[in-house]
């Protein structure tokens, strides 16, 4: 009996959805806009996080040792600094590697190339490139590098502070996220109102049928169920449409994103594939819950059962 009632309620919901097709399509369209704005917010969040990681990965401290400092001494210093809790990684570059890199950077400068040929030895020393576990760790590492015990060994230090870039990036993406969140909330509210009015119109259209159902003793759930299912059907269709739209959109965005995030292994399509259950499953559940309560509210207010 329950399965029969359940099946009939879904059948009535599809019939009502089709009878009011233009109203149903308008409901689906508004829900799609709400879901699209939510997915835009997810995309912005994923891109901003990857951009910040990209900038953080380029921050380092380069310590240039004097040419006279032997490799064993540089290794000793490297081992000491690797023991610091703030240090993530230290890359050792030999004097030969530094010279080859210098030649490559200035390969088109004839005067520098001639000067290098005239030199009897290698004028460059070894280099240690230090990466911290996070941006906040660099001041502590700089204190260790500036220790007077290393003054006679170090020829030069360089530190590219990207904190300003990251702060600006956070500010920009934060503003975009707030804008996308506001738009998402606006469309969510509009979706609730549209579903509310769709159910109300459906109730008005089926007044006679509802009266007959009451007279024959139909319970409240049997009367409510088709309207609730109709709104849920609209939500499910909207989720399917967004799923079909978002992936081609991600494929279009990805090449431009790859250029923007050079050197960062991040792919939007792969990100959505990896989190598809959480992203689209969450949206589907969310829109079903919103539509369910919108329908219940509309029925409770306009249907006296």
GIKAWO-V473056 format. One record per residue. N is the residue number from 1. RES is the residue in one small letter. OMEGA is omega in whole degrees, 0 to 359 (999 if undefined). NEAR is the number of other ideal C-beta (glycine too) atoms within 8 Angstrom. Layout:
# GIKAWO-V473056
n/res/omega/near
N/RES/OMEGA/NEAR
N/RES/OMEGA/NEAR
This chain:
# GIKAWO-V473056
n/res/omega/near
1/x/180/4
2/x/181/5
3/x/179/6
4/x/178/7
5/x/179/10
6/x/180/9
7/x/179/8
8/x/181/8
9/x/178/12
10/x/178/10
11/x/178/8
12/x/180/11
13/x/178/16
14/x/179/10
15/x/179/8
16/x/179/13
17/x/182/12
18/x/179/8
19/x/179/7
20/x/191/12
21/x/183/8
22/x/176/6
23/x/179/9
24/x/179/13
25/x/177/8
26/x/177/9
27/x/179/14
28/x/181/12
29/x/180/8
30/x/178/12
31/x/177/16
32/x/178/12
33/x/178/10
34/x/180/14
35/x/179/13
36/x/179/11
37/x/177/12
38/x/178/10
39/x/175/12
40/x/177/10
41/x/178/12
42/x/180/9
43/x/179/11
44/x/180/12
45/x/180/10
46/x/181/11
47/x/182/12
48/x/178/13
49/x/180/8
50/x/179/11
51/x/179/13
52/x/177/11
53/x/179/9
54/x/179/12
55/x/180/12
56/x/181/11
57/x/180/9
58/x/178/9
59/x/176/12
60/x/174/9
61/x/177/13
62/x/180/11
63/x/183/11
64/x/180/11
65/x/178/13
66/x/182/9
67/x/183/10
68/x/182/5
69/x/184/10
70/x/183/6
71/x/180/7
72/x/180/6
73/x/179/9
74/x/178/14
75/x/178/9
76/x/178/8
77/x/179/11
78/x/179/11
79/x/179/8
80/x/182/7
81/x/177/14
82/x/178/8
83/x/179/6
84/x/182/9
85/x/182/3
86/x/186/9
87/x/177/15
88/x/184/5
89/x/175/6
90/x/180/11
91/x/178/7
92/x/176/10
93/x/183/10
94/x/177/8
95/x/180/10
96/x/178/7
97/x/179/8
98/x/179/13
99/x/179/12
100/x/178/8
101/x/179/9
102/x/178/10
103/x/181/10
104/x/181/7
105/x/184/6
106/x/184/9
107/x/180/7
108/x/180/4
109/x/185/7
110/x/183/6
111/x/179/6
112/x/179/8
113/x/178/11
114/x/180/8
115/x/180/8
116/x/179/10
117/x/182/6
118/x/180/5
119/x/180/8
120/x/182/2
121/x/179/5
122/x/182/8
123/x/184/6
124/x/177/9
125/x/179/12
126/x/180/12
127/x/172/11
128/x/178/15
129/x/187/11
130/x/174/14
131/x/180/11
132/x/179/13
133/x/175/6
134/x/185/6
135/x/182/10
136/x/183/5
137/x/186/11
138/x/177/13
139/x/179/7
140/x/179/9
141/x/179/15
142/x/177/10
143/x/180/8
144/x/180/9
145/x/181/13
146/x/178/8
147/x/181/8
148/x/180/5
149/x/182/4
150/x/186/10
151/x/182/7
152/x/182/5
153/x/188/10
154/x/178/12
155/x/184/6
156/x/175/5
157/x/175/10
158/x/181/7
159/x/177/9
160/x/181/7
161/x/181/7
162/x/183/11
163/x/180/7
164/x/178/7
165/x/181/8
166/x/178/12
167/x/178/8
168/x/179/8
169/x/177/12
170/x/181/10
171/x/181/8
172/x/182/8
173/x/177/13
174/x/178/8
175/x/179/8
176/x/179/10
177/x/179/12
178/x/178/8
179/x/180/8
180/x/179/12
181/x/179/9
182/x/179/8
183/x/179/10
184/x/179/12
185/x/179/8
186/x/180/8
187/x/178/12
188/x/178/10
189/x/178/8
190/x/179/11
191/x/179/15
192/x/180/10
193/x/180/8
194/x/179/12
195/x/179/17
196/x/182/12
197/x/177/9
198/x/178/15
199/x/180/15
200/x/179/10
201/x/178/10
202/x/178/12
203/x/179/14
204/x/181/8
205/x/185/8
206/x/182/9
207/x/182/8
208/x/179/6
209/x/181/7
210/x/179/11
211/x/179/8
212/x/179/8
213/x/177/10
214/x/183/10
215/x/181/6
216/x/173/6
217/x/178/5
218/x/180/7
219/x/185/6
220/x/182/6
221/x/180/6
222/x/179/10
223/x/183/14
224/x/192/13
225/x/182/13
226/x/180/12
227/x/178/15
228/x/180/14
229/x/179/12
230/x/179/17
231/x/178/16
232/x/178/13
233/x/178/11
234/x/179/16
235/x/179/14
236/x/178/10
237/x/179/9
238/x/179/13
239/x/179/13
240/x/179/8
241/x/180/10
242/x/178/14
243/x/180/9
244/x/182/8
245/x/190/10
246/x/183/11
247/x/173/10
248/x/178/8
249/x/178/8
250/x/179/12
251/x/178/8
252/x/183/7
253/x/190/10
254/x/180/11
255/x/178/7
256/x/179/7
257/x/179/11
258/x/177/9
259/x/181/7
260/x/182/7
261/x/181/12
262/x/179/7
263/x/180/6
264/x/181/10
265/x/180/3
266/x/180/9
267/x/183/8
268/x/181/13
269/x/179/10
270/x/178/7
271/x/179/10
272/x/177/12
273/x/183/7
274/x/184/6
275/x/187/8
276/x/181/9
277/x/181/6
278/x/184/6
279/x/186/11
280/x/175/10
281/x/178/9
282/x/179/8
283/x/180/13
284/x/179/11
285/x/181/8
286/x/182/8
287/x/176/15
288/x/180/11
289/x/179/8
290/x/180/13
291/x/180/16
292/x/183/11
293/x/175/8
294/x/179/13
295/x/179/17
296/x/180/10
297/x/180/9
298/x/181/16
299/x/180/15
300/x/183/7
301/x/189/6
302/x/180/8
303/x/182/11
304/x/180/2
305/x/999/7
